Amino acid sequence: MPATWVFLAFDWALYRAYAPRVRRAASSGDFAALDLAEVREVLSQADDDAGPAAVANAVLAEICCRGEPAVFEGSLPRVLRQMRRHPDGDDAADSLGELAFGAPGVEAWFRATSGVVGLHTPEQTAELARWLAHMRQAHRPAPPPRGLAALTGRFLPGEGVDAALGELLALVKEAAAHGDGLAALAP
């Protein structure tokens, strides 16, 4: 399980336009045939030992992922647990958990252990935005921990749950407003 998760908006229109070409390049192993200026740097940095699926994954990430990322350094499981504690948080937590751990939307020809590990369509992203907005409206930040809990909290990896949720909500809201999907990436 990765210690860091990155979520970005994912442009499905670009994905639909470029996926057939990238799929052909992955099946032939000839990524130079893509002849796309926007991926030349990715292709020049590709590890010689990387398989075609890993290179196709990196190409799609470069073309289709955009915007400011929401980064979770070790805190995603805590965020999901916190969301589940909220009366309206189960659907949002399920959706994010599936995105980060279930590899939805990732086809075999670009499935890799790093890079894009999950995709939500624009419709799924809009639904997630509604769930998160509803949950956020009713959310009250937890009181600051006291005593031993305050001390041990300093040693937990990653940012606080409230900050992480805020960052994620902003990303999902913006992606949904632009008609984008959502991508989960693992470094």
C-alpha positions as CSV (number, residue, x, y, z in Angstrom):
1,M,0.0,0.0,0.0
2,P,1.5,3.3,-1.0
3,A,2.3,5.9,1.7
4,T,1.4,8.8,-0.6
5,W,-1.7,9.3,-2.7
6,V,-2.2,12.1,-5.2
7,F,-5.6,13.1,-6.6
8,L,-5.9,15.2,-9.8
9,A,-8.6,16.3,-12.1
10,F,-8.7,14.0,-15.2
11,D,-9.7,15.4,-18.6
12,W,-11.9,12.6,-20.1
13,A,-12.3,14.4,-23.5
14,L,-8.5,14.3,-23.9
15,Y,-8.5,10.7,-22.7
16,R,-11.1,9.6,-25.3
17,A,-9.2,11.5,-28.0
18,Y,-5.7,10.1,-27.2
19,A,-6.4,6.6,-25.7
20,P,-6.7,4.8,-29.0
21,R,-3.3,6.1,-30.1
22,V,-1.6,5.4,-26.8
23,R,-3.2,1.9,-26.7
24,R,-1.8,1.1,-30.2
25,A,1.6,2.4,-29.1
26,A,1.5,0.2,-26.0
27,S,0.6,-2.9,-28.0
28,S,3.3,-2.2,-30.6
29,G,5.9,-0.9,-28.1
30,D,6.6,2.0,-30.4
31,F,5.8,5.2,-28.4
32,A,7.9,7.3,-30.7
33,A,5.1,6.9,-33.2
34,L,2.8,9.0,-31.0
35,D,4.8,12.1,-32.1
36,L,3.2,14.3,-29.4
37,A,5.2,17.3,-28.2
38,E,3.5,17.2,-24.8
39,V,4.9,13.7,-24.0
40,R,8.4,13.9,-25.4
41,E,9.9,14.6,-21.9
42,V,7.9,11.8,-20.3
43,L,9.2,9.4,-23.0
44,S,12.8,10.6,-22.7
45,Q,12.6,10.0,-19.0
46,A,11.0,6.6,-19.2
47,D,13.0,3.8,-17.6
48,D,14.4,1.4,-20.2
49,D,13.1,-1.5,-18.1
50,A,9.6,0.0,-17.9
51,G,7.0,-2.1,-19.6
52,P,4.6,-0.7,-22.2
53,A,1.8,-0.5,-19.7
54,A,3.9,1.7,-17.4
55,V,4.9,4.0,-20.2
56,A,1.3,4.2,-21.5
57,N,0.2,5.1,-17.9
58,A,2.8,7.9,-17.7
59,V,1.8,9.3,-21.1
60,L,-1.9,9.3,-20.2
61,A,-1.1,11.0,-16.9
62,E,0.9,13.7,-18.6
63,I,-1.8,14.3,-21.2
64,C,-5.0,14.1,-19.1
65,C,-4.1,15.0,-15.5
66,R,-4.4,18.7,-14.7
67,G,-4.8,21.2,-12.0
68,E,-3.5,21.4,-8.4
69,P,-3.1,18.0,-6.8
70,A,-4.6,17.0,-3.4
71,V,-1.8,15.1,-1.8
72,F,-2.2,12.7,1.1
73,E,1.1,11.7,2.7
74,G,0.1,8.8,4.9
75,S,-3.2,10.2,5.9
76,L,-5.7,8.8,3.4
77,P,-6.7,5.8,5.5
78,R,-7.3,8.2,8.5
79,V,-9.3,10.5,6.3
80,L,-11.5,7.6,5.0
81,R,-12.1,6.5,8.6
82,Q,-13.0,10.0,9.7
83,M,-15.4,10.3,6.7
84,R,-17.1,7.0,7.7
85,R,-17.7,8.4,11.2
86,H,-19.9,11.1,9.7
87,P,-23.5,10.1,9.2
88,D,-23.4,11.0,5.5
89,G,-19.8,10.0,4.8
90,D,-20.1,6.4,3.9
91,D,-20.8,6.9,0.2
92,A,-18.0,9.5,-0.2
93,A,-15.6,7.3,1.7
94,D,-16.5,4.2,-0.4
95,S,-16.1,6.2,-3.6
96,L,-12.6,7.5,-2.6
97,G,-11.5,4.2,-1.2
98,E,-12.5,2.5,-4.5
99,L,-10.7,5.2,-6.5
100,A,-7.5,4.8,-4.5
101,F,-7.4,1.1,-3.9
102,G,-9.8,-0.6,-6.4
103,A,-8.3,0.5,-9.8
104,P,-11.6,1.6,-11.4
105,G,-11.3,2.7,-15.0
106,V,-7.7,1.5,-15.3
107,E,-7.6,-0.8,-18.3
108,A,-5.0,-3.6,-18.6
109,W,-3.1,-1.8,-21.3
110,F,-2.1,1.0,-18.9
111,R,-2.3,-0.8,-15.5
112,A,0.9,-0.2,-13.5
113,T,2.0,-0.2,-9.9
114,S,2.7,3.6,-10.0
115,G,1.2,6.5,-11.8
116,V,-2.6,6.4,-12.5
117,V,-4.1,3.7,-10.2
118,G,-7.7,4.7,-10.4
119,L,-10.1,6.8,-12.5
120,H,-13.5,8.3,-11.9
121,T,-15.7,9.5,-14.8
122,P,-17.0,13.0,-14.8
123,E,-20.4,11.6,-13.6
124,Q,-18.8,9.8,-10.7
125,T,-16.8,12.9,-9.8
126,A,-19.9,15.1,-9.8
127,E,-21.6,12.6,-7.5
128,L,-18.6,12.6,-5.2
129,A,-18.6,16.4,-5.2
130,R,-22.3,16.3,-4.1
131,W,-21.6,13.8,-1.3
132,L,-18.5,15.7,-0.1
133,A,-20.4,19.1,-0.1
134,H,-23.3,17.6,1.8
135,M,-20.9,16.0,4.3
136,R,-18.8,19.2,4.7
137,Q,-21.9,21.3,5.4
138,A,-22.7,19.2,8.4
139,H,-19.1,18.6,9.4
140,R,-17.8,20.2,12.6
141,P,-14.1,19.9,13.2
142,A,-13.1,17.7,16.1
143,P,-12.0,19.6,19.2
144,P,-8.2,19.6,19.5
145,P,-6.9,16.6,21.3
146,R,-5.7,16.8,24.8
147,G,-3.3,14.9,27.0
148,L,-1.7,11.8,25.6
149,A,-3.8,12.0,22.3
150,A,-2.3,15.4,21.6
151,L,1.2,14.1,22.1
152,T,0.8,10.9,20.0
153,G,-0.9,12.9,17.3
154,R,2.3,14.8,16.7
155,F,4.0,11.6,15.6
156,L,1.4,10.5,13.0
157,P,2.5,10.9,9.4
158,G,0.7,13.3,7.1
159,E,-1.5,16.3,7.6
160,G,-4.5,16.7,9.7
161,V,-7.8,15.2,8.6
162,D,-9.7,18.5,8.4
163,A,-7.0,20.1,6.2
164,A,-6.9,17.0,3.9
165,L,-10.6,17.0,3.6
166,G,-10.7,20.7,2.7
167,E,-8.0,20.2,0.0
168,L,-9.8,17.2,-1.5
169,L,-13.2,19.0,-1.4
170,A,-11.7,21.9,-3.4
171,L,-10.2,19.6,-6.0
172,V,-13.3,17.5,-6.5
173,K,-15.5,20.6,-6.6
174,E,-13.3,22.2,-9.3
175,A,-13.1,19.0,-11.3
176,A,-16.8,18.6,-11.2
177,A,-17.4,22.2,-12.2
178,H,-15.2,21.7,-15.3
179,G,-16.8,18.4,-16.2
180,D,-13.6,16.5,-15.5
181,G,-13.1,13.1,-13.9
182,L,-10.8,12.4,-11.1
183,A,-7.5,10.4,-11.1
184,A,-5.7,8.7,-8.2
185,L,-2.0,8.4,-8.6
186,A,0.6,6.5,-6.6
187,P,4.2,7.6,-6.9
